[in-house]
Amino acid sequence: MRDVKTFFKYVIPSVLSFALSGIYTIVDGFFIGRSIGDIGLSAVNIAYPIVAVIQALGTGIGMGGAIYYSINKAEKKDAKVKAFTAGALWLLIISSIILTFSIFFLNSSLLRLLGARGQLLTLGEEYIAVIATGAALQVIGTGLVPFIRNHGGSFYAMFSMIAGFVTNIILDYVFVWVLEQGVSGATWATIIGQGVTMLIALVYLLRKKQFTLSIPFSKIGTVSGSIIKIGIAPFGLAMSPNISLIIINRFSISYGGEPAIATYACIAYVICIIYLILQGVGDGSQPLISQCYGEKNWADLKFVRKLAYGFAYALSVIGCIIMYATKGSLGALFGASNEVNSKIARIIPVFLVSVPFVAVLRITTASFYATEKSAYSYILTFTEPLFMLVLMFVLPPLFGGQIMIWWSTVFARILSAILALLLKQRVDRKEMSL
């Protein structure tokens, strides 16, 4: 499969899809920030990890099922292909129902746990109440996209994302600016847009006769367990920036207050798009890596992985250049105050140091869960926030308060990338000895 065209046929639509999923949040931030100001940005920033759990759950389940779909399809095990498709769909449906009720009833408690108080809590509750209502649309829509991609429909998956994105922009304008519905209006625009993505994805699977809920009762436990085992890593990878967001917000409340939270909100809106683009490279190459793995074609597997590293690194450099060039106007884009905008311009270069290291981390992690190396993918997924938490307890009190909150995130990502390369070398040595 040493065909660069095939690689980009899978990866480019995936990168664009992930970029659009990140721009969803920027669009909300743009309309909310210009409508409400710093307090609106801070409220959405505080509450966003709850939204991220919803989307990451769909990503984890969908990716777990899609990986086994590709591996078993390569091994020509048609019964298992259908079983994993049905098992993933049932998991998406059941988890979305549980998540809807859990988030709706635990709304205030979760927001307080994330550090929301006063007006931040009030606006956050308004935001999350609507998000809970549409949780099923987000979980199922996000979970179906990996199946479309693994079935060879990368461009269709991208189209479904674009349709949802365009819907979101139009409704944001109508609900937030024309009807002046504020945070709740932006949230309704988001979930309706994701509902459009879900419907288009369902149409594709039905047309291709890939939608099935039929699975033997005896296989439910085994199939569900396998999907969850693999899905934990992509779930964690999708959650990683948001776990970082939670940690940064909690420590920033103590050191920098609401201005620090608003500052990182604007930075996170944009830099998370770069992280999602890098994840798009990893997840876009996943069908090819899983196929090579199922066929035991190690040479082609390494070829695909090498292309993924190179493309991800190039995109990370381009992203850094764009962010650095626009650092002086980024806050103004979201309607931030002059104080917050000046802080953003000073702080962005700190965060850009870690972006190439994130590229290494994302591709390595994706290649691990694409080839059933769950333990290694877990390690890389969850050590980054662990490093960050430890560093934030140590560095800010000793070396300078809020500025070391920012540098702690950078050091954590560098350490995680070094660990990723060490684990990759270990896996490569094992494969060479086979």
C-alpha positions as CSV (number, residue, x, y, z in Angstrom):
1,M,0.0,0.0,0.0
2,R,3.0,2.3,-0.5
3,D,0.8,4.9,-2.2
4,V,1.1,8.5,-1.0
5,K,-2.2,9.3,-2.8
6,T,-4.1,6.7,-0.8
7,F,-2.6,8.1,2.4
8,F,-3.8,11.6,1.6
9,K,-7.2,10.4,0.4
10,Y,-7.8,9.1,3.9
11,V,-6.0,11.8,5.9
12,I,-6.9,15.1,4.3
13,P,-10.7,14.7,4.8
14,S,-10.0,13.5,8.4
15,V,-7.9,16.6,9.1
16,L,-10.5,18.9,7.7
17,S,-13.2,17.2,9.7
18,F,-11.3,17.5,12.9
19,A,-10.5,21.1,12.1
20,L,-14.2,21.8,11.6
21,S,-15.0,20.2,15.0
22,G,-12.6,22.6,16.6
23,I,-14.0,25.6,14.7
24,Y,-17.4,24.7,16.1
25,T,-16.2,26.0,19.4
26,I,-14.5,29.0,17.9
27,V,-17.8,30.0,16.3
28,D,-19.6,29.8,19.6
29,G,-16.8,31.8,21.3
30,F,-16.9,34.4,18.6
31,F,-20.6,35.0,18.9
32,I,-20.7,34.7,22.7
33,G,-17.6,36.8,23.3
34,R,-18.9,39.6,21.1
35,S,-22.4,39.4,22.7
36,I,-21.5,39.0,26.4
37,G,-17.7,39.7,26.7
38,D,-15.1,38.2,29.0
39,I,-17.6,36.6,31.4
40,G,-19.3,34.7,28.6
41,L,-16.0,33.4,27.3
42,S,-15.0,32.4,30.8
43,A,-18.3,30.6,31.5
44,V,-18.1,28.5,28.3
45,N,-14.5,27.8,29.0
46,I,-15.3,26.5,32.5
47,A,-18.2,24.4,31.3
48,Y,-16.6,23.1,28.1
49,P,-15.0,20.0,29.6
50,I,-18.5,18.6,30.1
51,V,-19.2,19.0,26.4
52,A,-15.9,17.4,25.6
53,V,-16.8,14.3,27.6
54,I,-19.9,13.9,25.4
55,Q,-17.9,14.2,22.2
56,A,-15.0,12.1,23.4
57,L,-17.4,9.3,24.4
58,G,-18.7,9.2,20.9
59,T,-15.2,9.3,19.5
60,G,-14.0,6.5,21.8
61,I,-16.8,4.1,21.1
62,G,-16.9,4.9,17.4
63,M,-13.2,4.5,17.0
64,G,-13.1,1.3,19.0
65,G,-15.7,-0.3,16.9
66,A,-14.3,1.1,13.6
67,I,-10.8,-0.3,14.4
68,Y,-12.1,-3.8,14.9
69,Y,-14.2,-3.3,11.8
70,S,-11.1,-2.6,9.7
71,I,-9.0,-5.4,11.3
72,N,-11.7,-8.0,10.8
73,K,-12.5,-6.8,7.3
74,A,-8.8,-7.2,6.4
75,E,-8.9,-10.7,7.8
76,K,-12.2,-11.4,5.9
77,K,-14.2,-12.2,9.0
78,D,-17.6,-10.9,7.9
79,A,-19.5,-12.1,10.9
80,K,-17.2,-10.2,13.2
81,V,-17.4,-7.1,11.0
82,K,-21.2,-7.0,11.5
83,A,-21.0,-7.8,15.2
84,F,-18.6,-5.0,16.0
85,T,-20.8,-2.5,13.9
86,A,-23.9,-3.5,15.8
87,G,-22.1,-3.6,19.2
88,A,-20.7,-0.1,18.7
89,L,-24.1,1.3,17.6
90,W,-25.8,-0.2,20.7
91,L,-23.1,1.3,23.0
92,L,-23.5,4.7,21.4
93,I,-27.3,4.6,21.9
94,I,-27.2,3.4,25.5
95,S,-24.3,5.6,26.6
96,S,-26.0,8.7,25.1
97,I,-29.2,8.0,27.1
98,I,-27.2,7.6,30.4
99,L,-25.2,10.7,29.7
100,T,-28.2,12.8,29.0
101,F,-29.8,12.1,32.3
102,S,-26.6,12.2,34.3
103,I,-25.5,15.6,32.9
104,F,-29.0,17.1,33.2
105,F,-29.4,16.2,36.9
106,L,-25.7,16.8,37.9
107,N,-25.4,20.1,36.0
108,S,-24.7,22.4,39.0
109,S,-22.6,20.0,40.9
110,L,-20.3,19.3,37.9
111,L,-19.8,23.0,37.3
112,R,-19.0,23.7,40.9
113,L,-16.5,20.9,40.8
114,L,-14.9,22.7,37.7
115,G,-14.6,25.9,39.7
116,A,-17.7,27.8,38.6
117,R,-19.1,30.4,41.0
118,G,-21.5,33.3,40.9
119,Q,-22.3,34.6,37.4
120,L,-19.9,32.0,35.9
121,L,-22.1,29.3,37.5
122,T,-25.3,30.8,36.3
123,L,-24.2,31.1,32.7
124,G,-22.6,27.7,32.8
125,E,-25.8,26.1,34.0
126,E,-27.7,27.7,31.2
127,Y,-25.1,26.4,28.7
128,I,-25.0,22.8,30.0
129,A,-28.8,22.4,30.4
130,V,-29.2,22.8,26.6
131,I,-26.1,20.6,25.9
132,A,-27.6,17.8,28.0
133,T,-30.8,18.0,25.9
134,G,-28.9,17.3,22.7
135,A,-26.3,14.9,24.1
136,A,-27.6,11.9,22.1
137,L,-27.1,13.8,18.8
138,Q,-23.5,14.6,19.7
139,V,-22.6,11.1,20.9
140,I,-24.1,9.2,18.0
141,G,-23.1,11.7,15.4
142,T,-19.5,11.7,16.6
143,G,-19.4,8.0,16.9
144,L,-20.7,7.3,13.4
145,V,-17.9,9.3,11.6
146,P,-15.1,6.8,12.3
147,F,-17.2,4.0,10.7
148,I,-17.8,6.1,7.6
149,R,-14.1,6.8,7.4
150,N,-13.1,3.1,7.8
151,H,-15.6,2.1,5.2
152,G,-13.8,4.3,2.7
153,G,-16.1,7.3,2.9
154,S,-13.6,9.9,4.2
155,F,-15.0,12.6,1.9
156,Y,-18.5,11.8,2.9
157,A,-17.6,12.0,6.6
158,M,-16.0,15.4,5.8
159,F,-19.2,16.5,4.1
160,S,-21.3,15.6,7.1
161,M,-19.1,17.7,9.3
162,I,-19.2,20.7,6.9
163,A,-23.0,20.5,6.7
164,G,-23.3,20.6,10.5
165,F,-20.7,23.4,10.7
166,V,-22.6,25.6,8.2
167,T,-25.8,25.0,10.1
168,N,-24.1,26.0,13.3
169,I,-22.8,29.3,11.9
170,I,-26.2,30.3,10.4
171,L,-28.1,29.4,13.6
172,D,-25.4,31.1,15.8
173,Y,-26.0,34.4,13.9
174,V,-29.8,34.0,14.2
175,F,-30.1,32.9,17.8
176,V,-27.3,34.9,19.4
177,W,-27.2,38.2,17.4
178,V,-30.7,38.5,15.8
179,L,-32.8,36.9,18.6
180,E,-30.3,37.8,21.4
181,Q,-30.6,34.5,23.2
182,G,-27.0,34.6,24.4
183,V,-25.3,31.5,25.7
184,S,-28.3,29.2,25.3
185,G,-28.8,30.4,21.7
186,A,-25.2,29.5,20.8
187,T,-25.7,26.1,22.5
188,W,-28.9,25.3,20.6
189,A,-27.1,26.2,17.3
190,T,-24.3,23.7,18.2
191,I,-26.5,20.7,19.0
192,I,-28.7,21.3,16.0
193,G,-25.6,21.5,13.8
194,Q,-24.4,18.2,15.2
195,G,-27.8,16.7,14.7
196,V,-27.4,17.5,11.0
197,T,-24.1,15.7,11.0
198,M,-25.7,12.6,12.7
199,L,-28.5,12.4,10.1
200,I,-26.2,12.6,7.1
201,A,-24.0,9.9,8.7
202,L,-27.0,7.7,9.2
203,V,-28.1,8.1,5.6
204,Y,-24.6,7.0,4.5
205,L,-24.6,3.9,6.6
206,L,-28.1,3.0,5.5
207,R,-27.3,3.5,1.8
208,K,-24.2,1.3,2.2
209,K,-26.2,-1.3,4.2
210,Q,-23.7,-0.9,7.0
211,F,-26.3,0.0,9.7
212,T,-27.2,-3.0,11.8
213,L,-28.3,-3.5,15.4
214,S,-28.4,-7.3,15.1
215,I,-25.8,-9.1,17.3
216,P,-26.0,-12.5,18.9
217,F,-26.7,-12.2,22.7
218,S,-23.7,-14.4,23.4
219,K,-21.3,-12.0,21.8
220,I,-22.6,-8.7,23.4
221,G,-20.2,-8.9,26.3
222,T,-17.1,-9.8,24.4
223,V,-17.7,-7.3,21.6
224,S,-18.6,-4.5,24.0
225,G,-15.5,-5.2,26.2
226,S,-13.2,-5.2,23.1
227,I,-14.7,-1.9,21.8
228,I,-14.3,-0.2,25.2
229,K,-10.8,-1.6,25.7
230,I,-9.6,0.0,22.5
231,G,-11.9,3.1,22.8
232,I,-10.5,4.3,26.1
233,A,-7.4,5.6,24.3
234,P,-9.1,7.7,21.6
235,F,-11.6,8.8,24.3
236,G,-8.7,10.0,26.5
237,L,-6.9,11.5,23.5
238,A,-10.0,13.6,22.6
239,M,-10.3,14.5,26.3
240,S,-6.6,15.3,26.9
241,P,-6.8,19.1,26.0
242,N,-9.9,19.4,28.1
243,I,-8.4,17.6,31.1
244,S,-5.6,20.1,30.7
245,L,-8.2,22.8,30.5
246,I,-9.7,21.7,33.8
247,I,-6.3,21.6,35.5
248,I,-5.3,25.0,34.1
249,N,-8.6,26.6,35.1
250,R,-8.4,25.3,38.6
251,F,-4.9,26.5,39.2
252,S,-5.5,29.8,37.3
253,I,-8.4,30.7,39.6
254,S,-5.9,30.7,42.5
255,Y,-3.1,32.6,40.7
256,G,-4.5,34.7,38.0
257,G,-8.3,34.8,38.6
258,E,-11.0,35.4,35.9
259,P,-8.6,37.4,33.5
260,A,-6.3,34.3,33.4
261,I,-9.2,32.0,32.6
262,A,-10.4,34.3,29.8
263,T,-6.9,34.5,28.5
264,Y,-6.5,30.8,28.2
265,A,-10.1,30.5,26.9
266,C,-9.1,32.5,23.8
267,I,-5.8,30.6,23.4
268,A,-7.5,27.3,23.9
269,Y,-10.1,28.0,21.2
270,V,-7.4,28.3,18.5
271,I,-4.6,26.0,19.7
272,C,-7.0,23.2,20.3
273,I,-7.8,23.3,16.5
274,I,-4.2,22.6,15.9
275,Y,-4.3,19.6,18.3
276,L,-7.5,18.4,16.6
277,I,-5.8,18.7,13.2
278,L,-2.9,16.5,14.5
279,Q,-5.5,14.0,15.8
280,G,-7.1,14.1,12.4
281,V,-3.8,13.0,10.9
282,G,-3.6,10.1,13.4
283,D,-7.2,9.0,13.0
284,G,-7.2,9.5,9.3
285,S,-4.2,7.1,8.9
286,Q,-5.8,4.7,11.4
287,P,-7.9,2.7,8.8
288,L,-4.7,2.1,6.7
289,I,-2.6,1.2,9.8
290,S,-5.3,-1.2,11.1
291,Q,-5.6,-2.7,7.6
292,C,-1.9,-3.3,7.4
293,Y,-1.9,-4.7,10.9
294,G,-4.8,-7.1,10.0
295,E,-2.8,-8.2,6.9
296,K,0.4,-8.5,9.0
297,N,2.0,-6.1,6.5
298,W,4.7,-4.5,8.7
299,A,6.6,-2.7,6.0
300,D,3.5,-0.8,4.7
301,L,2.4,-0.1,8.3
302,K,5.7,1.6,9.0
303,F,5.5,3.5,5.7
304,V,2.0,4.9,6.6
305,R,3.2,5.8,10.1
306,K,6.2,7.6,8.7
307,L,4.0,9.7,6.4
308,A,1.7,10.5,9.3
309,Y,4.7,11.7,11.5
310,G,6.0,13.9,8.6
311,F,2.6,15.4,7.7
312,A,1.7,16.0,11.4
313,Y,5.0,17.8,12.0
314,A,4.6,20.0,8.9
315,L,1.0,21.0,10.0
316,S,2.2,21.8,13.5
317,V,4.9,24.2,12.2
318,I,2.3,25.9,9.9
319,G,-0.1,26.2,12.8
320,C,2.5,27.7,15.0
321,I,3.4,30.3,12.3
322,I,-0.2,31.3,11.8
323,M,-0.9,31.6,15.6
324,Y,2.3,33.7,16.2
325,A,1.5,36.0,13.3
326,T,-2.0,36.7,14.6
327,K,-1.3,36.7,18.4
328,G,-1.9,40.5,18.7
329,S,-5.5,40.3,17.4
330,L,-6.7,36.9,18.7
331,G,-8.4,38.3,21.8
332,A,-10.2,41.0,19.7
333,L,-11.7,38.2,17.5
334,F,-13.6,36.9,20.5
335,G,-14.5,40.3,21.9
336,A,-12.1,40.1,24.8
337,S,-11.0,43.1,26.9
338,N,-7.8,45.0,26.1
339,E,-6.2,43.6,29.3
340,V,-7.0,40.0,28.2
341,N,-5.9,40.7,24.6
342,S,-2.5,42.0,25.7
343,K,-2.0,39.0,27.9
344,I,-2.9,36.6,25.1
345,A,-0.2,38.2,22.8
346,R,2.4,37.7,25.5
347,I,1.5,34.1,26.4
348,I,0.9,32.5,23.0
349,P,4.6,32.0,22.2
350,V,4.9,29.9,25.4
351,F,2.2,27.5,24.3
352,L,3.6,27.2,20.7
353,V,6.8,25.7,22.0
354,S,4.9,22.4,22.8
355,V,3.0,22.1,19.5
356,P,5.6,20.0,17.6
357,F,5.8,17.7,20.6
358,V,2.1,17.2,20.6
359,A,2.4,16.1,16.9
360,V,4.7,13.2,18.0
361,L,2.4,12.3,20.9
362,R,-0.8,12.2,18.8
363,I,0.5,10.1,16.0
364,T,2.3,7.6,18.3
365,T,-0.8,7.2,20.4
366,A,-3.1,6.7,17.4
367,S,-0.7,4.1,15.9
368,F,-0.8,2.2,19.2
369,Y,-4.6,2.0,19.5
370,A,-4.9,1.3,15.7
371,T,-2.8,-1.9,16.3
372,E,-4.5,-3.1,19.5
373,K,-1.6,-1.9,21.8
374,S,-4.0,-0.6,24.3
375,A,-1.6,-0.5,27.3
376,Y,0.8,1.8,25.5
377,S,-1.9,4.1,24.2
378,Y,-3.4,4.4,27.8
379,I,0.0,5.3,29.1
380,L,0.5,8.1,26.6
381,T,-3.1,9.3,26.9
382,F,-3.1,9.8,30.6
383,T,0.5,10.6,31.6
384,E,0.3,14.1,30.0
385,P,-2.3,15.4,32.5
386,L,-0.5,13.6,35.3
387,F,2.8,15.3,34.5
388,M,0.9,18.6,34.2
389,L,-0.8,18.2,37.6
390,V,2.5,17.4,39.4
391,L,4.3,20.3,37.7
392,M,1.6,22.7,38.6
393,F,1.8,21.8,42.3
394,V,5.6,22.3,42.2
395,L,6.6,25.0,39.7
396,P,4.2,28.0,40.4
397,P,4.8,28.2,44.1
398,L,8.6,28.1,43.6
399,F,9.2,30.0,40.4
400,G,6.6,32.6,39.6
401,G,2.9,32.0,39.9
402,Q,0.7,32.2,36.8
403,I,3.5,32.2,34.3
404,M,4.6,28.8,35.6
405,I,1.0,27.5,35.1
406,W,1.5,28.1,31.4
407,W,5.1,26.6,31.3
408,S,3.9,23.6,33.3
409,T,1.6,22.6,30.4
410,V,4.6,22.9,28.0
411,F,7.0,20.8,30.0
412,A,4.3,18.2,30.5
413,R,3.8,17.8,26.7
414,I,7.5,17.7,26.1
415,L,8.0,14.9,28.7
416,S,5.0,13.0,27.2
417,A,6.5,13.2,23.7
418,I,9.8,11.8,24.9
419,L,8.0,8.9,26.6
420,A,6.1,8.3,23.3
421,L,9.3,8.0,21.3
422,L,10.8,5.6,23.9
423,L,7.7,3.4,23.8
424,K,7.7,3.5,20.0
425,Q,11.3,2.3,19.9
426,R,10.4,-0.6,22.2
427,V,7.5,-1.6,19.9
428,D,9.7,-1.3,16.8
429,R,12.4,-3.6,18.3
430,K,9.7,-6.2,19.2
431,E,8.3,-6.1,15.6
432,M,11.8,-6.4,14.1
433,S,12.5,-9.6,16.1
434,L,9.3,-11.3,14.9
